Amino acid sequence: MIDPELAASRYGAEHALMAMLLRWQAGTITAGQLGAFAEAHPVDAATCTRILDAHQMQSVFLASGISGTVLRDQERLAAFSNQAAYRARFNMVILGELTLVHQALSARRLEVMYYKGVVLSRLLYGDFTSRMTADIDILIRAEDLVPAREALLESGYEEVYRYPEAYRGYVQGIS
C-alpha cells in the first residue's frame, strides 16, 4: 500500500485524500488520522470536487467528518448532501427490485449470485447508498437462463432484449 505522503507528493493531495477516505471507510485508519492528514494537506476545492464526483464518494466524504475542513464552500457541501440523498433514494428502489427478483428466482429454486451495484456498495462502503447504480447484475447457470427469464416475465418484468424461443438450443450449445 502506497504511503499517503508519497501519494500526496506524487499524485497530489486530492488523490491522496481519496485514498485516505477509502482507508477510513475500510477501517484501516481512524477518523483522527484522516482529519490530521486533511489538515496537513490542503486541497484544491475544484479538483477535490471533480474527483469526489467521478468516484461517487460524496457520501463517504460527508460521513467522514472532514468535509468542513477540506471544503469550506457551504454551497458545494449542500450539493454533495443533495446528491447523496438522491442516490440513497434511488438505490433504495433498486434494492427493493433486487428483493423482488430474488423472490421470483428463489420460488423456482434457481441459484443466483448478485454482484456489483448495491451489493458491491454495501461490501465496499458499508452501505448500499454510497455509489449510484442503475441495474441489478446477477449470475445464473446457463441451464437456468430460460427458467429465470420465465420467472421474471411472470413476475411482471419486461424484456429489454428479445430472445428467440429457440434460445434453449443456443444455451445448450454454449454450455
N, C-alpha and C positions, 0 to 999 in steps of 0.2 A: 504494500500500500504506500502510495507516494506521501512524502512528508508535506503537511499543509504549507509550511513556509516555502518549501521548494516549489510547490504548485503555484503559490501566490506570485513568486518571483518569475517563474517560467511562463505561466498562462494568464496571470492577472488575478487580482484579489477577488473579482466577481466569480470566476470559475472555481477558485479555491473555496470560496464561501459556499457554493453549491455542493461541493464535495463534503464540506463540514456539516451542512444541513442533512445530507444523506446519512452521514455517520451518527449525527444526533438522533435522527429518526430510527436508525438501526440499533441505537442504544450503546454504541461503542465509545461515545464521548458524552459528557454531561452537558447540561444546559449552561453551566458556568464556563466550561471550556469553549463552548460555542460563542457565548457572549464575549469572552475575553478575546477570541480570535476576531470577532466582528469589530470590537473596539480598536484593536491594534491594526486592522487592515481596512481603511476607508475604501468604499467602492464608488464607482460612478453610477448614479441612480438610473440613468437611461440604460446603460449596459446591463446592470443587475435586473432591471425590469424585463428587458428582452430575453435574458437567459431564464428567468423565472417563468415567463410566458411560454417560451419554446419548450421547456421541460415540464410545464404544468405543475410547478412546485409552489404556487401561491399559498395553497392550504398548509403545506409543511412550513413555509416561511412564516405565515401568520401564527401558527401554533407554537413556533419556536420561542416566541417572546423577544426576539431581536429586531422585529420589523421596525419599531420606532427608533431604534438606534441606527439601523442601516439606512432606512428611507424615512426622511423626516417630512416628506410630502404627504399630507393628510389626504389629498385627492387621490393619489396613487394607491395609498393603503385602502381607501374606501373602495376603489375599483377592484383591488385584489379580493377584498371581502365579498363584494358582489359577485365576482367570478366564481369564487369558492362556493358561495351559496347556490348559484345556478347549477354548477357542476354536481353538487350534492343532491339537489332535487332531481336532476336528470338521471344520475346514476341510481337513485332510489327506484326510478321507473324501470331501468334496465335490470336491477336486482329483482324486482317483482316479476319481470318477464322471465328471468333465469329460473325463478322458483316455479313458474307455470310450465316452462319447458321441462324442468326436472320431473315434475309430477307426471306429465304426459309420457315421458320416456320411461320413468320408473314403473308406471302402471303396466307397461309391456315387458318389464324386467330386462330392459336394454341397458347394457353397461355404457357409461358415458364418462368422459373426463372433461372438465371445464378448465379453460386456461385463458390467459390474457384478461383484458377488460377489468371488471370489478373484482374478479378473483385475484389477479396479479396485484391490483392496487391494495387489496387487503393484506396480501402477503408481504409486499414491499414497504408499505407505508402505515400499516396498522389499521387502516380503514378503507372502505370501498369508495370514498368520495374524493380522494386526493387527485386522481387523474381522470380526465374525461374519457368516456368510452362511448361507442356508438352501436355496438352489436354484442352478440353473445357468441363466443367461439367454443366449439365443442369438438371432441374427437370421439368417433364411434368406430366399431369394427365394420369392415367393408360389407359383410353379410347382413349387418343391421341397418344399412342405408335405407332400403325400401320400407322396412317396418318403422323406422324412425320418421321418415317422410310421411307415412300414413298417419302415425300418431300425432304429428304436429298439424297436419291438414285437418284431422278430425277434431283437434283442439281449437280450431279457428284460425290458425296461421295460414298465410297465403304464400304461394311460391313467388319468388322474385325471378328465378331462372326456371325455365321449363325443361323438365327431363322427360325423355320418351318413356312410354310404358315398358319398352323393351330394356329398360335400364338394368334389370336383374341380370341379363346376359352380359352386359358390359361390366358390371361389378364382378361377376364370376370370372370374366376374362382378365381382370387386373389383380384379383386376389391372390 
